[in-house]
Amino acid sequence: MGNAPSWCSFLENLTEEMEESQSTSVYDDYKFLTPTDLEKINASHLIGTPILKAYMHGYFMEIRAYQKLLQVADPFAFEKYKQA
């Protein structure tokens, strides 16, 4: 995109600082799920438990728990993937 105009040089410094910092987000290890997604993996009964963290129009679930539930919901998904 090029350099920032001289009248807003602070933007140049701000973007450089953002590029240099490689911080991890709080929710990197979480998967966002809508209520429809929860029904697909048969996990709607977990609403209101500490496993799901409510956020706006859905929920956050730890990625490891999500992967386990996904494997239980469709145990032959890997074989289907290999055949495709």
C-alpha positions, 0 to 999 in steps of 0.5 A: 500500500505504500507509506502513510501520508506525512500528515498522519505519520503516527499510522506508520509507526502504529502499523509497524508495531502491529507487524512486529508484535506476534501475540496470541489471542485469548481465543486461539485455542477455542472454536466458535460455534453457533447453536446450529453447529452444536446441534450438528455435533449433538452438543446442545445439552452442553449449553449452560455448562462451563464447557461452553462460553457464551459470546454474542450469538454463539459459544466458544468451546475449547478446540480439543473438546470440539475435536473429540465431540466431532469424532464422536458425532461422525466417527467415519469422517476421516474415511470419507475424506480419504475416499473423496 
